[in-house]
Structure formats: C-alpha cells, structure tokens
Amino acid sequence: MSRVLKLYGREYCGLCLTMRDQLQPLSTRHGFAVEWVDIDDNDALEALYGELVPVLAAADGREICHYHLDVQALDDWLAKIR
C-alpha cells in the first residue's frame, strides 16, 4: 500500500490549515507523505467534498477522517499498511 495521504481542503480554511500543521510532525515520525489538494481548483472535488473539508484520505480515496484529525483513525490506517 502507498504511504501517501491526500489532504483535501482550502487555503482559506482554518480547520484545513490546522490539520495540515498537525500532520507534518506525524508524517516525519511515521514515514508517510501528505499531498495537499486544494478543492477550489477542481469542480469535481468541490462537488464531492464541499463543506466536509478538511478531508484526510488514503491514496486509494478511502476517507480516514474529516473536519478534525482523528489520530486513532490515522493509527489504524498506518497499522494496515505496515
């Protein structure tokens, strides 16, 4: 499995920026990458995620959490890819 997560959000979204900041030290510690995807740049993503942002998802599109970082859900995802 890929060790890349996608963080869907908006640059002006405080929750999105908070989750991005929270993920940075975790990604270094646990060896995964986070790809930032601004949904305002893509009509399909805007329609899909709209007001759910931030959305943290695995590379296969499976949602891990949204609105706030769910560390337990992230740990569960990490355990599956080891």
mmCIF file of the N, C-alpha and C atoms, coordinates in Angstrom:
data_MODEL
# 
_entry.id   MODEL 
# 
loop_
_atom_site.group_PDB 
_atom_site.id 
_atom_site.type_symbol 
_atom_site.label_atom_id 
_atom_site.label_alt_id 
_atom_site.label_comp_id 
_atom_site.label_asym_id 
_atom_site.label_entity_id 
_atom_site.label_seq_id 
_atom_site.pdbx_PDB_ins_code 
_atom_site.Cartn_x 
_atom_site.Cartn_y 
_atom_site.Cartn_z 
_atom_site.occupancy 
_atom_site.B_iso_or_equiv 
_atom_site.pdbx_formal_charge 
_atom_site.auth_seq_id 
_atom_site.auth_comp_id 
_atom_site.auth_asym_id 
_atom_site.auth_atom_id 
_atom_site.pdbx_PDB_model_num 
ATOM 1   N N  . MET A 1 1  ? 0.826   -1.181 0.000  1.00 0.00 ? 1  MET A N  1 
ATOM 2   C CA . MET A 1 1  ? 0.000   0.000  0.000  1.00 0.00 ? 1  MET A CA 1 
ATOM 3   C C  . MET A 1 1  ? 0.871   1.247  0.000  1.00 0.00 ? 1  MET A C  1 
ATOM 4   N N  . SER A 1 2  ? 0.338   2.285  -0.583 1.00 0.00 ? 2  SER A N  1 
ATOM 5   C CA . SER A 1 2  ? 1.061   3.541  -0.666 1.00 0.00 ? 2  SER A CA 1 
ATOM 6   C C  . SER A 1 2  ? 1.098   4.238  0.694  1.00 0.00 ? 2  SER A C  1 
ATOM 7   N N  . ARG A 1 3  ? 2.215   4.851  0.979  1.00 0.00 ? 3  ARG A N  1 
ATOM 8   C CA . ARG A 1 3  ? 2.358   5.605  2.228  1.00 0.00 ? 3  ARG A CA 1 
ATOM 9   C C  . ARG A 1 3  ? 2.168   7.089  1.944  1.00 0.00 ? 3  ARG A C  1 
ATOM 10  N N  . VAL A 1 4  ? 1.192   7.387  1.092  1.00 0.00 ? 4  VAL A N  1 
ATOM 11  C CA . VAL A 1 4  ? 0.863   8.765  0.756  1.00 0.00 ? 4  VAL A CA 1 
ATOM 12  C C  . VAL A 1 4  ? -0.595  9.019  1.118  1.00 0.00 ? 4  VAL A C  1 
ATOM 13  N N  . LEU A 1 5  ? -0.824  10.104 1.816  1.00 0.00 ? 5  LEU A N  1 
ATOM 14  C CA . LEU A 1 5  ? -2.173  10.534 2.147  1.00 0.00 ? 5  LEU A CA 1 
ATOM 15  C C  . LEU A 1 5  ? -2.486  11.798 1.367  1.00 0.00 ? 5  LEU A C  1 
ATOM 16  N N  . LYS A 1 6  ? -3.751  12.004 1.086  1.00 0.00 ? 6  LYS A N  1 
ATOM 17  C CA . LYS A 1 6  ? -4.176  13.234 0.433  1.00 0.00 ? 6  LYS A CA 1 
ATOM 18  C C  . LYS A 1 6  ? -5.000  14.025 1.444  1.00 0.00 ? 6  LYS A C  1 
ATOM 19  N N  . LEU A 1 7  ? -4.686  15.289 1.545  1.00 0.00 ? 7  LEU A N  1 
ATOM 20  C CA . LEU A 1 7  ? -5.439  16.185 2.402  1.00 0.00 ? 7  LEU A CA 1 
ATOM 21  C C  . LEU A 1 7  ? -6.171  17.169 1.504  1.00 0.00 ? 7  LEU A C  1 
ATOM 22  N N  . TYR A 1 8  ? -7.479  16.996 1.436  1.00 0.00 ? 8  TYR A N  1 
ATOM 23  C CA . TYR A 1 8  ? -8.324  17.854 0.622  1.00 0.00 ? 8  TYR A CA 1 
ATOM 24  C C  . TYR A 1 8  ? -8.784  19.022 1.478  1.00 0.00 ? 8  TYR A C  1 
ATOM 25  N N  . GLY A 1 9  ? -8.608  20.232 0.969  1.00 0.00 ? 9  GLY A N  1 
ATOM 26  C CA . GLY A 1 9  ? -9.004  21.393 1.743  1.00 0.00 ? 9  GLY A CA 1 
ATOM 27  C C  . GLY A 1 9  ? -9.003  22.658 0.912  1.00 0.00 ? 9  GLY A C  1 
ATOM 28  N N  . ARG A 1 10 ? -9.017  23.766 1.622  1.00 0.00 ? 10 ARG A N  1 
ATOM 29  C CA . ARG A 1 10 ? -9.000  25.095 1.015  1.00 0.00 ? 10 ARG A CA 1 
ATOM 30  C C  . ARG A 1 10 ? -7.942  25.924 1.743  1.00 0.00 ? 10 ARG A C  1 
ATOM 31  N N  . GLU A 1 11 ? -7.258  26.777 0.996  1.00 0.00 ? 11 GLU A N  1 
ATOM 32  C CA . GLU A 1 11 ? -6.215  27.606 1.592  1.00 0.00 ? 11 GLU A CA 1 
ATOM 33  C C  . GLU A 1 11 ? -6.759  28.561 2.652  1.00 0.00 ? 11 GLU A C  1 
ATOM 34  N N  . TYR A 1 12 ? -7.989  28.984 2.544  1.00 0.00 ? 12 TYR A N  1 
ATOM 35  C CA . TYR A 1 12 ? -8.548  29.949 3.497  1.00 0.00 ? 12 TYR A CA 1 
ATOM 36  C C  . TYR A 1 12 ? -9.284  29.276 4.655  1.00 0.00 ? 12 TYR A C  1 
ATOM 37  N N  . CYS A 1 13 ? -9.233  27.966 4.735  1.00 0.00 ? 13 CYS A N  1 
ATOM 38  C CA . CYS A 1 13 ? -9.959  27.202 5.755  1.00 0.00 ? 13 CYS A CA 1 
ATOM 39  C C  . CYS A 1 13 ? -9.054  26.967 6.972  1.00 0.00 ? 13 CYS A C  1 
ATOM 40  N N  . GLY A 1 14 ? -9.458  27.538 8.099  1.00 0.00 ? 14 GLY A N  1 
ATOM 41  C CA . GLY A 1 14 ? -8.671  27.376 9.320  1.00 0.00 ? 14 GLY A CA 1 
ATOM 42  C C  . GLY A 1 14 ? -8.532  25.934 9.767  1.00 0.00 ? 14 GLY A C  1 
ATOM 43  N N  . LEU A 1 15 ? -9.614  25.156 9.689  1.00 0.00 ? 15 LEU A N  1 
ATOM 44  C CA . LEU A 1 15 ? -9.539  23.743 10.060 1.00 0.00 ? 15 LEU A CA 1 
ATOM 45  C C  . LEU A 1 15 ? -8.572  22.983 9.153  1.00 0.00 ? 15 LEU A C  1 
ATOM 46  N N  . CYS A 1 16 ? -8.584  23.335 7.861  1.00 0.00 ? 16 CYS A N  1 
ATOM 47  C CA . CYS A 1 16 ? -7.704  22.671 6.890  1.00 0.00 ? 16 CYS A CA 1 
ATOM 48  C C  . CYS A 1 16 ? -6.238  22.937 7.214  1.00 0.00 ? 16 CYS A C  1 
ATOM 49  N N  . LEU A 1 17 ? -5.924  24.196 7.501  1.00 0.00 ? 17 LEU A N  1 
ATOM 50  C CA . LEU A 1 17 ? -4.540  24.558 7.805  1.00 0.00 ? 17 LEU A CA 1 
ATOM 51  C C  . LEU A 1 17 ? -4.090  23.934 9.126  1.00 0.00 ? 17 LEU A C  1 
ATOM 52  N N  . THR A 1 18 ? -5.003  23.845 10.086 1.00 0.00 ? 18 THR A N  1 
ATOM 53  C CA . THR A 1 18 ? -4.670  23.204 11.357 1.00 0.00 ? 18 THR A CA 1 
ATOM 54  C C  . THR A 1 18 ? -4.343  21.733 11.146 1.00 0.00 ? 18 THR A C  1 
ATOM 55  N N  . MET A 1 19 ? -5.177  21.027 10.374 1.00 0.00 ? 19 MET A N  1 
ATOM 56  C CA . MET A 1 19 ? -4.913  19.614 10.147 1.00 0.00 ? 19 MET A CA 1 
ATOM 57  C C  . MET A 1 19 ? -3.595  19.432 9.400  1.00 0.00 ? 19 MET A C  1 
ATOM 58  N N  . ARG A 1 20 ? -3.324  20.283 8.419  1.00 0.00 ? 20 ARG A N  1 
ATOM 59  C CA . ARG A 1 20 ? -2.068  20.194 7.675  1.00 0.00 ? 20 ARG A CA 1 
ATOM 60  C C  . ARG A 1 20 ? -0.885  20.362 8.623  1.00 0.00 ? 20 ARG A C  1 
ATOM 61  N N  . ASP A 1 21 ? -0.973  21.325 9.542  1.00 0.00 ? 21 ASP A N  1 
ATOM 62  C CA . ASP A 1 21 ? 0.099   21.540 10.507 1.00 0.00 ? 21 ASP A CA 1 
ATOM 63  C C  . ASP A 1 21 ? 0.243   20.353 11.468 1.00 0.00 ? 21 ASP A C  1 
ATOM 64  N N  . GLN A 1 22 ? -0.863  19.775 11.885 1.00 0.00 ? 22 GLN A N  1 
ATOM 65  C CA . GLN A 1 22 ? -0.824  18.628 12.800 1.00 0.00 ? 22 GLN A CA 1 
ATOM 66  C C  . GLN A 1 22 ? -0.212  17.400 12.133 1.00 0.00 ? 22 GLN A C  1 
ATOM 67  N N  . LEU A 1 23 ? -0.426  17.257 10.836 1.00 0.00 ? 23 LEU A N  1 
ATOM 68  C CA . LEU A 1 23 ? 0.079   16.079 10.121 1.00 0.00 ? 23 LEU A CA 1 
ATOM 69  C C  . LEU A 1 23 ? 1.581   16.131 9.870  1.00 0.00 ? 23 LEU A C  1 
ATOM 70  N N  . GLN A 1 24 ? 2.146   17.330 9.790  1.00 0.00 ? 24 GLN A N  1 
ATOM 71  C CA . GLN A 1 24 ? 3.563   17.451 9.440  1.00 0.00 ? 24 GLN A CA 1 
ATOM 72  C C  . GLN A 1 24 ? 4.485   16.659 10.366 1.00 0.00 ? 24 GLN A C  1 
ATOM 73  N N  . PRO A 1 25 ? 4.436   16.853 11.690 1.00 0.00 ? 25 PRO A N  1 
ATOM 74  C CA . PRO A 1 25 ? 5.344   16.063 12.536 1.00 0.00 ? 25 PRO A CA 1 
ATOM 75  C C  . PRO A 1 25 ? 5.015   14.573 12.533 1.00 0.00 ? 25 PRO A C  1 
ATOM 76  N N  . LEU A 1 26 ? 3.741   14.238 12.386 1.00 0.00 ? 26 LEU A N  1 
ATOM 77  C CA . LEU A 1 26 ? 3.352   12.824 12.336 1.00 0.00 ? 26 LEU A CA 1 
ATOM 78  C C  . LEU A 1 26 ? 3.884   12.151 11.079 1.00 0.00 ? 26 LEU A C  1 
ATOM 79  N N  . SER A 1 27 ? 3.874   12.871 9.972  1.00 0.00 ? 27 SER A N  1 
ATOM 80  C CA . SER A 1 27 ? 4.365   12.284 8.720  1.00 0.00 ? 27 SER A CA 1 
ATOM 81  C C  . SER A 1 27 ? 5.854   12.003 8.803  1.00 0.00 ? 27 SER A C  1 
ATOM 82  N N  . THR A 1 28 ? 6.593   12.898 9.445  1.00 0.00 ? 28 THR A N  1 
ATOM 83  C CA . THR A 1 28 ? 8.032   12.683 9.618  1.00 0.00 ? 28 THR A CA 1 
ATOM 84  C C  . THR A 1 28 ? 8.293   11.499 10.537 1.00 0.00 ? 28 THR A C  1 
ATOM 85  N N  . ARG A 1 29 ? 7.568   11.444 11.633 1.00 0.00 ? 29 ARG A N  1 
ATOM 86  C CA . ARG A 1 29 ? 7.766   10.392 12.635 1.00 0.00 ? 29 ARG A CA 1 
ATOM 87  C C  . ARG A 1 29 ? 7.384   9.015  12.098 1.00 0.00 ? 29 ARG A C  1 
ATOM 88  N N  . HIS A 1 30 ? 6.299   8.946  11.325 1.00 0.00 ? 30 HIS A N  1 
ATOM 89  C CA . HIS A 1 30 ? 5.774   7.656  10.885 1.00 0.00 ? 30 HIS A CA 1 
ATOM 90  C C  . HIS A 1 30 ? 6.083   7.317  9.430  1.00 0.00 ? 30 HIS A C  1 
ATOM 91  N N  . GLY A 1 31 ? 6.757   8.201  8.727  1.00 0.00 ? 31 GLY A N  1 
ATOM 92  C CA . GLY A 1 31 ? 7.219   7.895  7.377  1.00 0.00 ? 31 GLY A CA 1 
ATOM 93  C C  . GLY A 1 31 ? 6.148   7.850  6.304  1.00 0.00 ? 31 GLY A C  1 
ATOM 94  N N  . PHE A 1 32 ? 5.236   8.791  6.341  1.00 0.00 ? 32 PHE A N  1 
ATOM 95  C CA . PHE A 1 32 ? 4.269   8.901  5.250  1.00 0.00 ? 32 PHE A CA 1 
ATOM 96  C C  . PHE A 1 32 ? 4.299   10.319 4.697  1.00 0.00 ? 32 PHE A C  1 
ATOM 97  N N  . ALA A 1 33 ? 3.827   10.478 3.499  1.00 0.00 ? 33 ALA A N  1 
ATOM 98  C CA . ALA A 1 33 ? 3.783   11.795 2.860  1.00 0.00 ? 33 ALA A CA 1 
ATOM 99  C C  . ALA A 1 33 ? 2.341   12.282 2.825  1.00 0.00 ? 33 ALA A C  1 
ATOM 100 N N  . VAL A 1 34 ? 2.187   13.592 2.834  1.00 0.00 ? 34 VAL A N  1 
ATOM 101 C CA . VAL A 1 34 ? 0.864   14.205 2.742  1.00 0.00 ? 34 VAL A CA 1 
ATOM 102 C C  . VAL A 1 34 ? 0.852   15.108 1.515  1.00 0.00 ? 34 VAL A C  1 
ATOM 103 N N  . GLU A 1 35 ? -0.071  14.827 0.617  1.00 0.00 ? 35 GLU A N  1 
ATOM 104 C CA . GLU A 1 35 ? -0.245  15.645 -0.581 1.00 0.00 ? 35 GLU A CA 1 
ATOM 105 C C  . GLU A 1 35 ? -1.427  16.580 -0.345 1.00 0.00 ? 35 GLU A C  1 
ATOM 106 N N  . TRP A 1 36 ? -1.176  17.883 -0.403 1.00 0.00 ? 36 TRP A N  1 
ATOM 107 C CA . TRP A 1 36 ? -2.222  18.890 -0.230 1.00 0.00 ? 36 TRP A CA 1 
ATOM 108 C C  . TRP A 1 36 ? -2.965  19.056 -1.543 1.00 0.00 ? 36 TRP A C  1 
ATOM 109 N N  . VAL A 1 37 ? -4.292  18.985 -1.510 1.00 0.00 ? 37 VAL A N  1 
ATOM 110 C CA . VAL A 1 37 ? -5.117  19.167 -2.708 1.00 0.00 ? 37 VAL A CA 1 
ATOM 111 C C  . VAL A 1 37 ? -6.147  20.248 -2.401 1.00 0.00 ? 37 VAL A C  1 
ATOM 112 N N  . ASP A 1 38 ? -6.025  21.386 -3.080 1.00 0.00 ? 38 ASP A N  1 
ATOM 113 C CA . ASP A 1 38 ? -6.975  22.481 -2.895 1.00 0.00 ? 38 ASP A CA 1 
ATOM 114 C C  . ASP A 1 38 ? -8.202  22.184 -3.742 1.00 0.00 ? 38 ASP A C  1 
ATOM 115 N N  . ILE A 1 39 ? -9.334  21.942 -3.091 1.00 0.00 ? 39 ILE A N  1 
ATOM 116 C CA . ILE A 1 39 ? -10.532 21.540 -3.835 1.00 0.00 ? 39 ILE A CA 1 
ATOM 117 C C  . ILE A 1 39 ? -11.113 22.676 -4.667 1.00 0.00 ? 39 ILE A C  1 
ATOM 118 N N  . ASP A 1 40 ? -10.742 23.919 -4.351 1.00 0.00 ? 40 ASP A N  1 
ATOM 119 C CA . ASP A 1 40 ? -11.246 25.045 -5.126 1.00 0.00 ? 40 ASP A CA 1 
ATOM 120 C C  . ASP A 1 40 ? -10.676 25.064 -6.540 1.00 0.00 ? 40 ASP A C  1 
ATOM 121 N N  . ASP A 1 41 ? -9.634  24.291 -6.786 1.00 0.00 ? 41 ASP A N  1 
ATOM 122 C CA . ASP A 1 41 ? -9.025  24.207 -8.117 1.00 0.00 ? 41 ASP A CA 1 
ATOM 123 C C  . ASP A 1 41 ? -9.684  23.151 -8.998 1.00 0.00 ? 41 ASP A C  1 
ATOM 124 N N  . ASN A 1 42 ? -10.682 22.426 -8.464 1.00 0.00 ? 42 ASN A N  1 
ATOM 125 C CA . ASN A 1 42 ? -11.257 21.302 -9.194 1.00 0.00 ? 42 ASN A CA 1 
ATOM 126 C C  . ASN A 1 42 ? -12.759 21.211 -8.891 1.00 0.00 ? 42 ASN A C  1 
ATOM 127 N N  . ASP A 1 43 ? -13.578 21.442 -9.908 1.00 0.00 ? 43 ASP A N  1 
ATOM 128 C CA . ASP A 1 43 ? -15.038 21.433 -9.714 1.00 0.00 ? 43 ASP A CA 1 
ATOM 129 C C  . ASP A 1 43 ? -15.553 20.099 -9.186 1.00 0.00 ? 43 ASP A C  1 
ATOM 130 N N  . ALA A 1 44 ? -14.990 18.990 -9.657 1.00 0.00 ? 44 ALA A N  1 
ATOM 131 C CA . ALA A 1 44 ? -15.451 17.673 -9.208 1.00 0.00 ? 44 ALA A CA 1 
ATOM 132 C C  . ALA A 1 44 ? -15.146 17.466 -7.723 1.00 0.00 ? 44 ALA A C  1 
ATOM 133 N N  . LEU A 1 45 ? -13.966 17.875 -7.289 1.00 0.00 ? 45 LEU A N  1 
ATOM 134 C CA . LEU A 1 45 ? -13.614 17.742 -5.871 1.00 0.00 ? 45 LEU A CA 1 
ATOM 135 C C  . LEU A 1 45 ? -14.448 18.688 -5.010 1.00 0.00 ? 45 LEU A C  1 
ATOM 136 N N  . GLU A 1 46 ? -14.711 19.882 -5.525 1.00 0.00 ? 46 GLU A N  1 
ATOM 137 C CA . GLU A 1 46 ? -15.569 20.832 -4.811 1.00 0.00 ? 46 GLU A CA 1 
ATOM 138 C C  . GLU A 1 46 ? -16.957 20.225 -4.598 1.00 0.00 ? 46 GLU A C  1 
ATOM 139 N N  . ALA A 1 47 ? -17.486 19.589 -5.635 1.00 0.00 ? 47 ALA A N  1 
ATOM 140 C CA . ALA A 1 47 ? -18.802 18.962 -5.535 1.00 0.00 ? 47 ALA A CA 1 
ATOM 141 C C  . ALA A 1 47 ? -18.772 17.769 -4.578 1.00 0.00 ? 47 ALA A C  1 
ATOM 142 N N  . LEU A 1 48 ? -17.681 17.015 -4.574 1.00 0.00 ? 48 LEU A N  1 
ATOM 143 C CA . LEU A 1 48 ? -17.565 15.825 -3.733 1.00 0.00 ? 48 LEU A CA 1 
ATOM 144 C C  . LEU A 1 48 ? -17.377 16.168 -2.260 1.00 0.00 ? 48 LEU A C  1 
ATOM 145 N N  . TYR A 1 49 ? -16.472 17.091 -1.966 1.00 0.00 ? 49 TYR A N  1 
ATOM 146 C CA . TYR A 1 49 ? -16.112 17.367 -0.580 1.00 0.00 ? 49 TYR A CA 1 
ATOM 147 C C  . TYR A 1 49 ? -16.765 18.621 -0.004 1.00 0.00 ? 49 TYR A C  1 
ATOM 148 N N  . GLY A 1 50 ? -17.051 19.603 -0.830 1.00 0.00 ? 50 GLY A N  1 
ATOM 149 C CA . GLY A 1 50 ? -17.751 20.816 -0.408 1.00 0.00 ? 50 GLY A CA 1 
ATOM 150 C C  . GLY A 1 50 ? -17.425 21.268 1.000  1.00 0.00 ? 50 GLY A C  1 
ATOM 151 N N  . GLU A 1 51 ? -18.397 21.144 1.890  1.00 0.00 ? 51 GLU A N  1 
ATOM 152 C CA . GLU A 1 51 ? -18.244 21.619 3.266  1.00 0.00 ? 51 GLU A CA 1 
ATOM 153 C C  . GLU A 1 51 ? -17.654 20.568 4.213  1.00 0.00 ? 51 GLU A C  1 
ATOM 154 N N  . LEU A 1 52 ? -17.210 19.429 3.711  1.00 0.00 ? 52 LEU A N  1 
ATOM 155 C CA . LEU A 1 52 ? -16.610 18.401 4.564  1.00 0.00 ? 52 LEU A CA 1 
ATOM 156 C C  . LEU A 1 52 ? -15.151 18.684 4.906  1.00 0.00 ? 52 LEU A C  1 
ATOM 157 N N  . VAL A 1 53 ? -14.530 19.609 4.210  1.00 0.00 ? 53 VAL A N  1 
ATOM 158 C CA . VAL A 1 53 ? -13.095 19.831 4.377  1.00 0.00 ? 53 VAL A CA 1 
ATOM 159 C C  . VAL A 1 53 ? -12.753 20.324 5.771  1.00 0.00 ? 53 VAL A C  1 
ATOM 160 N N  . PRO A 1 54 ? -11.582 19.951 6.237  1.00 0.00 ? 54 PRO A N  1 
ATOM 161 C CA . PRO A 1 54 ? -10.592 19.139 5.559  1.00 0.00 ? 54 PRO A CA 1 
ATOM 162 C C  . PRO A 1 54 ? -10.971 17.656 5.576  1.00 0.00 ? 54 PRO A C  1 
ATOM 163 N N  . VAL A 1 55 ? -10.555 16.972 4.519  1.00 0.00 ? 55 VAL A N  1 
ATOM 164 C CA . VAL A 1 55 ? -10.757 15.531 4.416  1.00 0.00 ? 55 VAL A CA 1 
ATOM 165 C C  . VAL A 1 55 ? -9.391  14.884 4.232  1.00 0.00 ? 55 VAL A C  1 
ATOM 166 N N  . LEU A 1 56 ? -9.034  13.975 5.115  1.00 0.00 ? 56 LEU A N  1 
ATOM 167 C CA . LEU A 1 56 ? -7.799  13.209 5.000  1.00 0.00 ? 56 LEU A CA 1 
ATOM 168 C C  . LEU A 1 56 ? -8.157  11.852 4.426  1.00 0.00 ? 56 LEU A C  1 
ATOM 169 N N  . ALA A 1 57 ? -7.512  11.501 3.321  1.00 0.00 ? 57 ALA A N  1 
ATOM 170 C CA . ALA A 1 57 ? -7.840  10.250 2.637  1.00 0.00 ? 57 ALA A CA 1 
ATOM 171 C C  . ALA A 1 57 ? -6.573  9.501  2.260  1.00 0.00 ? 57 ALA A C  1 
ATOM 172 N N  . ALA A 1 58 ? -6.714  8.192  2.185  1.00 0.00 ? 58 ALA A N  1 
ATOM 173 C CA . ALA A 1 58 ? -5.637  7.345  1.688  1.00 0.00 ? 58 ALA A CA 1 
ATOM 174 C C  . ALA A 1 58 ? -5.503  7.557  0.185  1.00 0.00 ? 58 ALA A C  1 
ATOM 175 N N  . ALA A 1 59 ? -4.408  7.111  -0.383 1.00 0.00 ? 59 ALA A N  1 
ATOM 176 C CA . ALA A 1 59 ? -4.171  7.279  -1.819 1.00 0.00 ? 59 ALA A CA 1 
ATOM 177 C C  . ALA A 1 59 ? -5.256  6.623  -2.664 1.00 0.00 ? 59 ALA A C  1 
ATOM 178 N N  . ASP A 1 60 ? -5.890  5.575  -2.124 1.00 0.00 ? 60 ASP A N  1 
ATOM 179 C CA . ASP A 1 60 ? -6.958  4.899  -2.868 1.00 0.00 ? 60 ASP A CA 1 
ATOM 180 C C  . ASP A 1 60 ? -8.298  5.620  -2.753 1.00 0.00 ? 60 ASP A C  1 
ATOM 181 N N  . GLY A 1 61 ? -8.328  6.754  -2.050 1.00 0.00 ? 61 GLY A N  1 
ATOM 182 C CA . GLY A 1 61 ? -9.538  7.544  -1.923 1.00 0.00 ? 61 GLY A CA 1 
ATOM 183 C C  . GLY A 1 61 ? -10.351 7.266  -0.674 1.00 0.00 ? 61 GLY A C  1 
ATOM 184 N N  . ARG A 1 62 ? -9.988  6.248  0.070  1.00 0.00 ? 62 ARG A N  1 
ATOM 185 C CA . ARG A 1 62 ? -10.726 5.913  1.286  1.00 0.00 ? 62 ARG A CA 1 
ATOM 186 C C  . ARG A 1 62 ? -10.516 7.003  2.337  1.00 0.00 ? 62 ARG A C  1 
ATOM 187 N N  . GLU A 1 63 ? -11.616 7.544  2.842  1.00 0.00 ? 63 GLU A N  1 
ATOM 188 C CA . GLU A 1 63 ? -11.543 8.618  3.825  1.00 0.00 ? 63 GLU A CA 1 
ATOM 189 C C  . GLU A 1 63 ? -11.074 8.087  5.170  1.00 0.00 ? 63 GLU A C  1 
ATOM 190 N N  . ILE A 1 64 ? -10.129 8.799  5.768  1.00 0.00 ? 64 ILE A N  1 
ATOM 191 C CA . ILE A 1 64 ? -9.634  8.460  7.097  1.00 0.00 ? 64 ILE A CA 1 
ATOM 192 C C  . ILE A 1 64 ? -10.363 9.316  8.138  1.00 0.00 ? 64 ILE A C  1 
ATOM 193 N N  . CYS A 1 65 ? -10.491 10.606 7.880  1.00 0.00 ? 65 CYS A N  1 
ATOM 194 C CA . CYS A 1 65 ? -11.221 11.494 8.775  1.00 0.00 ? 65 CYS A CA 1 
ATOM 195 C C  . CYS A 1 65 ? -11.527 12.802 8.058  1.00 0.00 ? 65 CYS A C  1 
ATOM 196 N N  . HIS A 1 66 ? -12.427 13.583 8.653  1.00 0.00 ? 66 HIS A N  1 
ATOM 197 C CA . HIS A 1 66 ? -12.682 14.914 8.133  1.00 0.00 ? 66 HIS A CA 1 
ATOM 198 C C  . HIS A 1 66 ? -13.000 15.856 9.296  1.00 0.00 ? 66 HIS A C  1 
ATOM 199 N N  . TYR A 1 67 ? -12.941 17.142 9.018  1.00 0.00 ? 67 TYR A N  1 
ATOM 200 C CA . TYR A 1 67 ? -13.105 18.242 9.982  1.00 0.00 ? 67 TYR A CA 1 
ATOM 201 C C  . TYR A 1 67 ? -11.930 18.362 10.946 1.00 0.00 ? 67 TYR A C  1 
ATOM 202 N N  . HIS A 1 68 ? -11.641 17.311 11.704 1.00 0.00 ? 68 HIS A N  1 
ATOM 203 C CA . HIS A 1 68 ? -10.540 17.336 12.674 1.00 0.00 ? 68 HIS A CA 1 
ATOM 204 C C  . HIS A 1 68 ? -9.718  16.062 12.528 1.00 0.00 ? 68 HIS A C  1 
ATOM 205 N N  . LEU A 1 69 ? -8.437  16.157 12.844 1.00 0.00 ? 69 LEU A N  1 
ATOM 206 C CA . LEU A 1 69 ? -7.567  14.994 12.758 1.00 0.00 ? 69 LEU A CA 1 
ATOM 207 C C  . LEU A 1 69 ? -7.983  13.961 13.796 1.00 0.00 ? 69 LEU A C  1 
ATOM 208 N N  . ASP A 1 70 ? -8.304  12.774 13.321 1.00 0.00 ? 70 ASP A N  1 
ATOM 209 C CA . ASP A 1 70 ? -8.642  11.644 14.185 1.00 0.00 ? 70 ASP A CA 1 
ATOM 210 C C  . ASP A 1 70 ? -7.387  10.773 14.256 1.00 0.00 ? 70 ASP A C  1 
ATOM 211 N N  . VAL A 1 71 ? -6.623  10.962 15.313 1.00 0.00 ? 71 VAL A N  1 
ATOM 212 C CA . VAL A 1 71 ? -5.340  10.265 15.447 1.00 0.00 ? 71 VAL A CA 1 
ATOM 213 C C  . VAL A 1 71 ? -5.538  8.757  15.496 1.00 0.00 ? 71 VAL A C  1 
ATOM 214 N N  . GLN A 1 72 ? -6.601  8.293  16.140 1.00 0.00 ? 72 GLN A N  1 
ATOM 215 C CA . GLN A 1 72 ? -6.866  6.849  16.201 1.00 0.00 ? 72 GLN A CA 1 
ATOM 216 C C  . GLN A 1 72 ? -7.132  6.287  14.808 1.00 0.00 ? 72 GLN A C  1 
ATOM 217 N N  . ALA A 1 73 ? -7.902  6.987  14.000 1.00 0.00 ? 73 ALA A N  1 
ATOM 218 C CA . ALA A 1 73 ? -8.178  6.531  12.635 1.00 0.00 ? 73 ALA A CA 1 
ATOM 219 C C  . ALA A 1 73 ? -6.894  6.531  11.809 1.00 0.00 ? 73 ALA A C  1 
ATOM 220 N N  . LEU A 1 74 ? -6.040  7.521  12.017 1.00 0.00 ? 74 LEU A N  1 
ATOM 221 C CA . LEU A 1 74 ? -4.751  7.560  11.320 1.00 0.00 ? 74 LEU A CA 1 
ATOM 222 C C  . LEU A 1 74 ? -3.878  6.395  11.767 1.00 0.00 ? 74 LEU A C  1 
ATOM 223 N N  . ASP A 1 75 ? -3.834  6.128  13.064 1.00 0.00 ? 75 ASP A N  1 
ATOM 224 C CA . ASP A 1 75 ? -3.063  4.985  13.581 1.00 0.00 ? 75 ASP A CA 1 
ATOM 225 C C  . ASP A 1 75 ? -3.577  3.671  12.998 1.00 0.00 ? 75 ASP A C  1 
ATOM 226 N N  . ASP A 1 76 ? -4.888  3.538  12.888 1.00 0.00 ? 76 ASP A N  1 
ATOM 227 C CA . ASP A 1 76 ? -5.474  2.327  12.308 1.00 0.00 ? 76 ASP A CA 1 
ATOM 228 C C  . ASP A 1 76 ? -5.039  2.171  10.851 1.00 0.00 ? 76 ASP A C  1 
ATOM 229 N N  . TRP A 1 77 ? -5.032  3.261  10.093 1.00 0.00 ? 77 TRP A N  1 
ATOM 230 C CA . TRP A 1 77 ? -4.594  3.223  8.696  1.00 0.00 ? 77 TRP A CA 1 
ATOM 231 C C  . TRP A 1 77 ? -3.120  2.822  8.621  1.00 0.00 ? 77 TRP A C  1 
ATOM 232 N N  . LEU A 1 78 ? -2.301  3.431  9.474  1.00 0.00 ? 78 LEU A N  1 
ATOM 233 C CA . LEU A 1 78 ? -0.874  3.110  9.483  1.00 0.00 ? 78 LEU A CA 1 
ATOM 234 C C  . LEU A 1 78 ? -0.641  1.638  9.817  1.00 0.00 ? 78 LEU A C  1 
ATOM 235 N N  . ALA A 1 79 ? -1.411  1.078  10.738 1.00 0.00 ? 79 ALA A N  1 
ATOM 236 C CA . ALA A 1 79 ? -1.263  -0.322 11.120 1.00 0.00 ? 79 ALA A CA 1 
ATOM 237 C C  . ALA A 1 79 ? -1.590  -1.244 9.939  1.00 0.00 ? 79 ALA A C  1 
ATOM 238 N N  . LYS A 1 80 ? -2.526  -0.844 9.087  1.00 0.00 ? 80 LYS A N  1 
ATOM 239 C CA . LYS A 1 80 ? -2.909  -1.669 7.936  1.00 0.00 ? 80 LYS A CA 1 
ATOM 240 C C  . LYS A 1 80 ? -1.837  -1.701 6.852  1.00 0.00 ? 80 LYS A C  1 
ATOM 241 N N  . ILE A 1 81 ? -1.026  -0.644 6.775  1.00 0.00 ? 81 ILE A N  1 
ATOM 242 C CA . ILE A 1 81 ? -0.061  -0.598 5.668  1.00 0.00 ? 81 ILE A CA 1 
ATOM 243 C C  . ILE A 1 81 ? 1.319   -1.076 6.092  1.00 0.00 ? 81 ILE A C  1 
ATOM 244 N N  . ARG A 1 82 ? 1.477   -1.449 7.319  1.00 0.00 ? 82 ARG A N  1 
ATOM 245 C CA . ARG A 1 82 ? 2.806   -1.936 7.771  1.00 0.00 ? 82 ARG A CA 1 
ATOM 246 C C  . ARG A 1 82 ? 3.085   -3.307 7.255  1.00 0.00 ? 82 ARG A C  1 
# 
